[in-house]
Amino acid sequence: MKKLLYIPAILFLAACSHKPTDKKTQLADLKKQQAELSSKIAALQAQVGADSTKGADVSTITVKPGQFTNYVQIQGKIDAQDNVTAYPQASAVITALYVKAGDHVSKGEVLAQLDNSVLQQNVAQAQSQLNLSNILYQRQKNLWDQKIGTEVQYLQAQTNLQTAQKQVASLKQQADLYRIVSPINGVVDQMDLKLGQVAAPGSTGIRVINAEVLKVKADVPESYSSSVNQGDSVKVLFPDVNDSLATRVTFAAKVIDPSSRSFGIEIKLPHNKEYRPNMTAVLQIANYSNHNTIAVPINAIQRSDEGDYVYVNENGYARRKPITEGKTSNGFTEVKSGLSSGDQLITEGASEIGDGDKVSVLKSGN
C-alpha cells in the first residue's frame, strides 16, 4: 500500500521539475522568431526604400523642329489611258472573227464581220446603176460640149449620176455597220463573240486596251476639295507587286459627283510590265507641309477632359505640359504649342506616371 502512494508523488515532482524548463525553451524560441522577423522587416524596408528612389522606367526623345507633311490616303485602281470595247453597230449573225485575245491590233483594223449579204446585193445593184448613170452622163456631156441636145438633158444626166453616187456611198456606209473595227491601237483583252452568234449593238463586244499608257484613277471625298489639287505631290503604293513611286497628281476634277460627294483624280504612270489595269493602288497625297515645326509620336500624347498633354523629363522628374495639336499623319502629330526645342519628351511609359513622379530613363533618342 505504501508503494502505491509513492508513485503519484514521484510523478507529481517530476512534472513540477520540467515546467520551468519548458517556459525557458518557449521564450527562447519566441525571441529567435522575433529576431528573424526583425531581420526580414529590415530587409524589406531597405528594398522598398531603394525602389522608391529608383523612379519609373521611361524612354525619351529630344524635341527638335523639322519637316512635317500630312497625307490624305485613299484607294484607287490602275486604268488604261485607252481602254475601250468595240461593239457591233447592227444586229446580225457573226460570220468571221479575225482576232483572238492577246492579239495586237491597229486603229481601224477589222476585228469581226457580221452577215450583210442582203446589203451587199443592194450595193451591187446600186453600183450597176451608178455605172450606167456615169456612161449616160459622159455621152450627154460630149453632146453638150458639141452644142448638141438641150441643157435640160445634160443637167438631168448629171443629176442621175450624182444620185447614183450618193446611193452607193450610203449603202457602203450601211455595210460598214456590219463590221467590228478597232477604235485604237492596242491588244485584244477580252473576246466574248463566237461564230454563228447573233450580235447586237451594246450587248457583247471586243475589248481593246493600250497597256503602254496607264494611269491611276481614284475618287477623293468632297471634304478635301480645297486641299487636293492638280500638281500635288503623291506617293503611289502597289501592294500586289510590292512597288511604289513618287509623282504628282496630273488631273483633279473641278466638279463634285452629286451621288458619291467626291471628285476624281488621275495620276499618269510610267511604263512597267508589272502594272495592269484594275490593279489596286493606294495613294498618299501630300496636302499640307510645314518645314519648321515640332512633331511627336502619337503614343506620347495623353488625353484628359481638360485637354491633351505630354510628359517631359526635367532633372529626373516627370513634368506635365499641355499642348495644342495640329494635323496627324503616319503616326506623328504636329504640336503647335506647349513644347520647345530641346525638351526631353517621354514616349514610352508616359501612361504609367503622373506629374512630379521620379523617372529613370532607360533609353534616350533624338
C-alpha angles and dihedrals in degrees: 000000000000091000091057092052092053095057098066090045092054092048091050093051091048091052092049092049092055099049097078090049093054093052093051091050092048091049091050091050092051092050090050091051090047091054092050092049092049090052092050092047091051091050093050092047090052091049093048090048091051092049093050092055095046097069132209117309112246142161123226141191129202112248115231135157120258144141119308123188125187118211132203107215119203136156124243140158139236117258132180117250086226111033113148140152118224109218129190113256096209137040113252145117116282109244101174139019116198101181141039135203111295096027119131112234136185130227109275094018115141110244101177140003126221126203108275099151094130091050091049089056089053089049090052092051092047090049090053090051089049092052091051093047090051093052092048091047093051092050093046090048092052090052092047091050086056091049090249119137130008131298089239091061091050094048092047092054090048092050092049090052093050091047091051091049092052091047093054092045091050093050092048090052089052090049089054089061087069092064127078108220129190110247094199145023109265148089128304102247101173132021117185098162127100134191111269093020118131108240123202133186113274095005110091129353147154118277117216122190131189098211092179091079114048135168139182117241125195140161117235120204116253091244089072095050092111097044105041114068142155110285096029117140113257136181114213118204123196106196095182094061098026093239138126141180138192116229141128137271105264097190136018120181118233095206123080115224105240094213101046097026090225139106130226128245132185134203120194115226131213117241112280125159091215093061114090134178115269092021113143117255128186115210124206106190118192104226099161134029135175118185097196112039141109118253124181134188113272092234090062092064118090124202130219140156089259092055142277122310145167136213124238129191113244113180093325097317130102114241122193117227123186113222140196113225132214127184127336125220138157094358096311132101125206112237111208097181140002101058133074133202110275097028114140101233116203108226108164118043094020092123092057099055140067136211110293097015117143112247136195115210111222097172131019126186143167 
